[in-house]
Amino acid sequence: MPEPAKSAPKKGSKKAVTKTAGKGGKKKRKTRKESYAIYVYKVLKQVHPDTGISSKAMSIMNSFVNDIFERIASEASRLAHYNKRSTITSREIQTAVRLLLPDQPETPLQPPCPQDIHAVLREMTASLTEQKVEIRSLKEHNKELVAKLKEAESQKTEIDKLKQQLQDHAAKLEELETHKSEVVELKQELKVTQVAFSASLLDQGEGYTGPFNTQSTLVFNHVVTNTGNAYNKHTGWRSGAFASRY
C-alpha cells in the first residue's frame, strides 16, 4: 500500500522549517564600553601636541553625545509607553532586554508576568541612570578638552608674539651692527685726516725762505686747510685747543 504524500508545512505552523542562522550567526553589536573606547581613541587621534584638539575631533565628540541623547530619548519614550499600558507582551519584553542588554543571550518566549515586567522596568531604569552618568562624564571630559584647546590657542598666540618680538630685536641688532661699522669707519677716517692745518710757505712761484740772522715767526702764506679759522696766516699764530682739528 503506497504511503500517503506528505503535505508541505503551512507558513506559520509549528512544523514549518526555519532557516538556520549562517555561519557565525548575527554580527555582535558593540557594547557601550567598546563604543566609548572607540570614541576616545578617535578623539585622541585628532589631538595635536602643538595646536591642540581639531575641529574634526570636536565634531566626533558632538556626534557621539548626540547619539547617546537620541538613545536616551528613545528608551525614555519606550519606558513611558510601557508604563501607560497595563499588559506587555513577552516579545516586547524580549525586544527591550535585547536593546538595553545586548550582551545577554536570547531566551525563549515565555508568558508575561508582573515580576518580569517590573524586572525589565528596573533594568531599563538602571540602564538610563548609567547612560546619564556616562553623559555627565563625557560632558566633563569635553569641558576639559575645550579648556585645553583654549589654553593651547592662548599659548600659540603668546608664541607668535614672542616670535614677532624676536624678529624686531634681530632687526634692531642688525641696525646697531651697521651703525657700529659706520662709527668704526669714521674713527679710522678721523685718525688719518686729523691734522692741525695744512699750508705752504709760498702761495705760488719762488721766493727767499731763509735763513735769517734774526729770530722771527714762521708764517705760512698759503693755507690749504684751516678748519675753524684757528690759524692766522698774517701773524703765524694759531688759537684753540691743542687737540682740535684744523
C-alpha positions as a Markdown table, in Angstrom:
| # | Residue | x | y | z |
|---|---|---|---|---|
| 1 | Met | 0.0 | 0.0 | 0.0 |
| 2 | Pro | 1.6 | 3.3 | -1.0 |
| 3 | Glu | 2.4 | 5.8 | 1.6 |
| 4 | Pro | 0.4 | 9.0 | 1.6 |
| 5 | Ala | 2.1 | 12.0 | 0.2 |
| 6 | Lys | 3.5 | 14.4 | 2.8 |
| 7 | Ser | 2.0 | 17.8 | 2.5 |
| 8 | Ala | 4.2 | 20.9 | 2.8 |
| 9 | Pro | 4.1 | 22.6 | 6.2 |
| 10 | Lys | 2.0 | 25.7 | 6.3 |
| 11 | Lys | 3.6 | 29.0 | 6.8 |
| 12 | Gly | 3.4 | 30.0 | 10.5 |
| 13 | Ser | 2.8 | 26.4 | 11.7 |
| 14 | Lys | 5.0 | 24.8 | 14.4 |
| 15 | Lys | 6.2 | 22.3 | 11.9 |
| 16 | Ala | 7.4 | 24.9 | 9.5 |
| 17 | Val | 11.1 | 24.6 | 8.7 |
| 18 | Thr | 13.0 | 27.6 | 9.9 |
| 19 | Lys | 16.2 | 28.8 | 8.3 |
| 20 | Thr | 19.2 | 28.3 | 10.5 |
| 21 | Ala | 21.5 | 31.2 | 11.1 |
| 22 | Gly | 24.5 | 31.5 | 8.9 |
| 23 | Lys | 28.0 | 30.5 | 9.9 |
| 24 | Gly | 28.9 | 32.6 | 12.9 |
| 25 | Gly | 25.4 | 33.9 | 13.5 |
| 26 | Lys | 24.4 | 37.5 | 13.6 |
| 27 | Lys | 27.1 | 40.2 | 13.9 |
| 28 | Lys | 27.5 | 41.0 | 17.6 |
| 29 | Arg | 26.7 | 44.6 | 18.5 |
| 30 | Lys | 29.2 | 46.8 | 20.1 |
| 31 | Thr | 28.7 | 47.4 | 23.8 |
| 32 | Arg | 28.6 | 50.9 | 25.3 |
| 33 | Lys | 32.1 | 50.4 | 26.8 |
| 34 | Glu | 33.5 | 49.5 | 23.4 |
| 35 | Ser | 31.7 | 52.4 | 21.7 |
| 36 | Tyr | 33.1 | 54.8 | 24.3 |
| 37 | Ala | 36.7 | 53.4 | 23.9 |
| 38 | Ile | 36.4 | 53.8 | 20.1 |
| 39 | Tyr | 35.1 | 57.4 | 20.7 |
| 40 | Val | 38.0 | 58.3 | 23.0 |
| 41 | Tyr | 40.5 | 56.8 | 20.5 |
| 42 | Lys | 39.1 | 58.8 | 17.6 |
| 43 | Val | 39.2 | 62.0 | 19.7 |
| 44 | Leu | 42.7 | 61.5 | 20.9 |
| 45 | Lys | 43.8 | 60.6 | 17.4 |
| 46 | Gln | 42.7 | 64.1 | 16.3 |
| 47 | Val | 44.6 | 65.9 | 19.2 |
| 48 | His | 47.8 | 67.6 | 18.0 |
| 49 | Pro | 50.6 | 68.2 | 20.6 |
| 50 | Asp | 51.1 | 71.8 | 19.3 |
| 51 | Thr | 47.8 | 73.0 | 18.1 |
| 52 | Gly | 45.5 | 71.0 | 20.4 |
| 53 | Ile | 42.2 | 69.5 | 19.5 |
| 54 | Ser | 41.0 | 70.0 | 16.0 |
| 55 | Ser | 37.5 | 70.8 | 14.6 |
| 56 | Lys | 37.2 | 67.2 | 13.4 |
| 57 | Ala | 37.7 | 65.9 | 17.0 |
| 58 | Met | 35.0 | 68.3 | 18.3 |
| 59 | Ser | 32.7 | 67.0 | 15.5 |
| 60 | Ile | 33.3 | 63.4 | 16.7 |
| 61 | Met | 32.6 | 64.3 | 20.3 |
| 62 | Asn | 29.4 | 66.2 | 19.4 |
| 63 | Ser | 28.2 | 63.3 | 17.2 |
| 64 | Phe | 28.8 | 60.8 | 20.0 |
| 65 | Val | 27.0 | 62.8 | 22.6 |
| 66 | Asn | 24.1 | 63.5 | 20.2 |
| 67 | Asp | 23.8 | 59.7 | 19.6 |
| 68 | Ile | 23.6 | 59.0 | 23.3 |
| 69 | Phe | 21.0 | 61.7 | 23.7 |
| 70 | Glu | 18.9 | 60.1 | 21.0 |
| 71 | Arg | 19.2 | 56.7 | 22.6 |
| 72 | Ile | 18.1 | 58.0 | 25.9 |
| 73 | Ala | 15.2 | 59.9 | 24.4 |
| 74 | Ser | 14.1 | 56.7 | 22.5 |
| 75 | Glu | 14.3 | 54.5 | 25.6 |
| 76 | Ala | 12.6 | 57.1 | 27.8 |
| 77 | Ser | 9.7 | 57.3 | 25.3 |
| 78 | Arg | 9.5 | 53.5 | 25.2 |
| 79 | Leu | 9.5 | 53.3 | 29.0 |
| 80 | Ala | 6.8 | 55.9 | 29.3 |
| 81 | His | 4.8 | 53.9 | 26.7 |
| 82 | Tyr | 5.2 | 50.7 | 28.8 |
| 83 | Asn | 4.2 | 52.5 | 32.0 |
| 84 | Lys | 0.9 | 53.6 | 30.4 |
| 85 | Arg | 0.0 | 50.1 | 29.3 |
| 86 | Ser | -1.5 | 47.5 | 31.7 |
| 87 | Thr | 0.0 | 44.5 | 29.9 |
| 88 | Ile | 3.2 | 43.9 | 28.0 |
| 89 | Thr | 3.7 | 41.0 | 25.6 |
| 90 | Ser | 6.6 | 38.7 | 26.0 |
| 91 | Arg | 8.0 | 39.7 | 22.6 |
| 92 | Glu | 8.1 | 43.4 | 23.7 |
| 93 | Ile | 9.9 | 42.4 | 26.9 |
| 94 | Gln | 12.5 | 40.4 | 24.9 |
| 95 | Thr | 13.0 | 43.3 | 22.5 |
| 96 | Ala | 13.5 | 45.8 | 25.3 |
| 97 | Val | 16.0 | 43.4 | 27.0 |
| 98 | Arg | 17.9 | 42.9 | 23.7 |
| 99 | Leu | 18.1 | 46.7 | 23.2 |
| 100 | Leu | 19.2 | 47.5 | 26.7 |
| 101 | Leu | 21.4 | 44.4 | 27.4 |
| 102 | Pro | 22.9 | 43.4 | 24.0 |
| 103 | Asp | 25.3 | 41.0 | 25.7 |
| 104 | Gln | 22.6 | 38.8 | 27.2 |
| 105 | Pro | 21.7 | 35.7 | 25.3 |
| 106 | Glu | 18.2 | 35.5 | 23.9 |
| 107 | Thr | 15.7 | 33.3 | 25.9 |
| 108 | Pro | 12.6 | 31.5 | 24.6 |
| 109 | Leu | 9.4 | 33.4 | 24.7 |
| 110 | Gln | 7.5 | 32.9 | 28.0 |
| 111 | Pro | 4.2 | 34.2 | 29.1 |
| 112 | Pro | 4.4 | 37.6 | 30.7 |
| 113 | Cys | 4.1 | 38.0 | 34.4 |
| 114 | Pro | 4.2 | 41.1 | 36.7 |
| 115 | Gln | 7.5 | 40.1 | 38.2 |
| 116 | Asp | 9.1 | 40.0 | 34.7 |
| 117 | Ile | 7.6 | 43.3 | 33.8 |
| 118 | His | 8.9 | 45.0 | 36.9 |
| 119 | Ala | 12.3 | 43.4 | 36.4 |
| 120 | Val | 12.5 | 44.8 | 32.9 |
| 121 | Leu | 11.4 | 48.2 | 34.1 |
| 122 | Arg | 14.1 | 48.2 | 36.8 |
| 123 | Glu | 16.7 | 47.2 | 34.2 |
| 124 | Met | 15.6 | 50.0 | 31.9 |
| 125 | Thr | 15.7 | 52.5 | 34.7 |
| 126 | Ala | 19.2 | 51.3 | 35.8 |
| 127 | Ser | 20.4 | 51.5 | 32.1 |
| 128 | Leu | 19.1 | 55.0 | 31.8 |
| 129 | Thr | 20.8 | 56.0 | 35.0 |
| 130 | Glu | 24.0 | 54.5 | 33.8 |
| 131 | Gln | 23.8 | 56.4 | 30.5 |
| 132 | Lys | 23.1 | 59.6 | 32.3 |
| 133 | Val | 26.3 | 59.1 | 34.4 |
| 134 | Glu | 28.2 | 58.4 | 31.2 |
| 135 | Ile | 26.9 | 61.5 | 29.5 |
| 136 | Arg | 27.8 | 63.6 | 32.6 |
| 137 | Ser | 31.3 | 62.1 | 32.5 |
| 138 | Leu | 31.5 | 62.9 | 28.7 |
| 139 | Lys | 30.4 | 66.5 | 29.3 |
| 140 | Glu | 33.1 | 66.9 | 32.0 |
| 141 | His | 35.7 | 65.4 | 29.6 |
| 142 | Asn | 34.6 | 67.6 | 26.8 |
| 143 | Lys | 34.9 | 70.7 | 29.1 |
| 144 | Glu | 38.5 | 69.6 | 29.9 |
| 145 | Leu | 39.3 | 69.2 | 26.2 |
| 146 | Val | 37.8 | 72.6 | 25.4 |
| 147 | Ala | 39.8 | 74.2 | 28.3 |
| 148 | Lys | 43.0 | 72.6 | 26.9 |
| 149 | Leu | 42.1 | 73.8 | 23.4 |
| 150 | Lys | 41.7 | 77.4 | 24.7 |
| 151 | Glu | 45.0 | 77.1 | 26.6 |
| 152 | Ala | 46.8 | 75.8 | 23.6 |
| 153 | Glu | 45.4 | 78.6 | 21.4 |
| 154 | Ser | 46.5 | 81.2 | 24.1 |
| 155 | Gln | 50.0 | 79.7 | 24.2 |
| 156 | Lys | 50.1 | 79.7 | 20.4 |
| 157 | Thr | 49.2 | 83.5 | 20.4 |
| 158 | Glu | 51.9 | 84.1 | 23.0 |
| 159 | Ile | 54.5 | 82.2 | 20.9 |
| 160 | Asp | 53.5 | 84.2 | 17.9 |
| 161 | Lys | 54.1 | 87.5 | 19.8 |
| 162 | Leu | 57.4 | 86.2 | 21.1 |
| 163 | Lys | 58.5 | 85.3 | 17.5 |
| 164 | Gln | 57.5 | 88.8 | 16.3 |
| 165 | Gln | 59.5 | 90.4 | 19.2 |
| 166 | Leu | 62.5 | 88.2 | 18.4 |
| 167 | Gln | 62.3 | 89.3 | 14.7 |
| 168 | Asp | 62.1 | 93.0 | 15.8 |
| 169 | His | 65.1 | 92.6 | 18.1 |
| 170 | Ala | 67.1 | 90.9 | 15.4 |
| 171 | Ala | 66.3 | 93.8 | 13.0 |
| 172 | Lys | 67.4 | 96.3 | 15.7 |
| 173 | Leu | 70.6 | 94.3 | 16.4 |
| 174 | Glu | 71.4 | 94.3 | 12.7 |
| 175 | Glu | 70.8 | 98.0 | 12.5 |
| 176 | Leu | 73.1 | 98.6 | 15.5 |
| 177 | Glu | 75.8 | 96.5 | 13.9 |
| 178 | Thr | 75.6 | 98.6 | 10.8 |
| 179 | His | 75.9 | 101.8 | 12.9 |
| 180 | Lys | 78.8 | 100.3 | 14.8 |
| 181 | Ser | 80.6 | 99.6 | 11.5 |
| 182 | Glu | 80.0 | 103.2 | 10.3 |
| 183 | Val | 81.3 | 104.6 | 13.6 |
| 184 | Val | 84.5 | 102.5 | 13.3 |
| 185 | Glu | 85.0 | 103.7 | 9.7 |
| 186 | Leu | 84.5 | 107.3 | 10.8 |
| 187 | Lys | 87.1 | 106.8 | 13.6 |
| 188 | Gln | 89.6 | 105.4 | 11.1 |
| 189 | Glu | 89.0 | 108.4 | 8.8 |
| 190 | Leu | 89.4 | 110.8 | 11.7 |
| 191 | Lys | 92.8 | 109.2 | 12.7 |
| 192 | Val | 94.0 | 109.6 | 9.1 |
| 193 | Thr | 92.8 | 113.1 | 8.5 |
| 194 | Gln | 93.4 | 114.6 | 12.0 |
| 195 | Val | 95.9 | 117.5 | 11.4 |
| 196 | Ala | 96.1 | 121.0 | 12.8 |
| 197 | Phe | 96.3 | 122.6 | 9.4 |
| 198 | Ser | 98.0 | 122.2 | 6.0 |
| 199 | Ala | 99.8 | 125.1 | 4.4 |
| 200 | Ser | 102.9 | 126.1 | 2.5 |
| 201 | Leu | 105.4 | 129.0 | 2.9 |
| 202 | Leu | 104.7 | 130.5 | -0.5 |
| 203 | Asp | 101.4 | 130.9 | -2.3 |
| 204 | Gln | 103.0 | 130.3 | -5.7 |
| 205 | Gly | 106.2 | 130.7 | -7.5 |
| 206 | Glu | 109.6 | 131.0 | -5.8 |
| 207 | Gly | 110.9 | 133.3 | -3.1 |
| 208 | Tyr | 113.5 | 133.6 | -0.4 |
| 209 | Thr | 112.7 | 131.5 | 2.6 |
| 210 | Gly | 115.8 | 131.9 | 4.7 |
| 211 | Pro | 117.9 | 131.5 | 6.6 |
| 212 | Phe | 117.6 | 134.8 | 8.6 |
| 213 | Asn | 120.1 | 136.3 | 11.1 |
| 214 | Thr | 117.3 | 137.2 | 13.5 |
| 215 | Gln | 114.7 | 135.0 | 15.1 |
| 216 | Ser | 111.3 | 135.5 | 13.5 |
| 217 | Thr | 107.9 | 133.9 | 13.5 |
| 218 | Leu | 107.3 | 131.4 | 10.7 |
| 219 | Val | 104.3 | 132.5 | 8.6 |
| 220 | Phe | 102.6 | 130.2 | 6.1 |
| 221 | Asn | 101.2 | 132.4 | 3.4 |
| 222 | His | 99.4 | 129.7 | 1.6 |
| 223 | Val | 96.9 | 127.8 | 3.9 |
| 224 | Val | 95.3 | 124.8 | 2.3 |
| 225 | Thr | 93.2 | 123.5 | 5.2 |
| 226 | Asn | 92.2 | 125.8 | 8.2 |
| 227 | Thr | 89.2 | 124.2 | 9.9 |
| 228 | Gly | 87.6 | 126.7 | 12.3 |
| 229 | Asn | 90.0 | 129.5 | 11.2 |
| 230 | Ala | 92.3 | 128.7 | 14.1 |
| 231 | Tyr | 95.4 | 129.7 | 12.1 |
| 232 | Asn | 96.2 | 133.3 | 11.3 |
| 233 | Lys | 98.2 | 133.4 | 8.1 |
| 234 | His | 99.1 | 137.1 | 8.7 |
| 235 | Thr | 100.7 | 136.6 | 12.1 |
| 236 | Gly | 101.5 | 132.9 | 12.0 |
| 237 | Trp | 99.8 | 132.3 | 15.3 |
| 238 | Arg | 97.1 | 129.7 | 16.0 |
| 239 | Ser | 94.3 | 129.6 | 18.6 |
| 240 | Gly | 92.0 | 126.9 | 20.1 |
| 241 | Ala | 92.6 | 123.6 | 21.9 |
| 242 | Phe | 95.8 | 121.7 | 21.1 |
| 243 | Ala | 93.9 | 118.6 | 20.1 |
| 244 | Ser | 91.4 | 120.4 | 17.9 |
| 245 | Arg | 91.1 | 119.5 | 14.2 |
| 246 | Tyr | 92.3 | 122.2 | 11.8 |
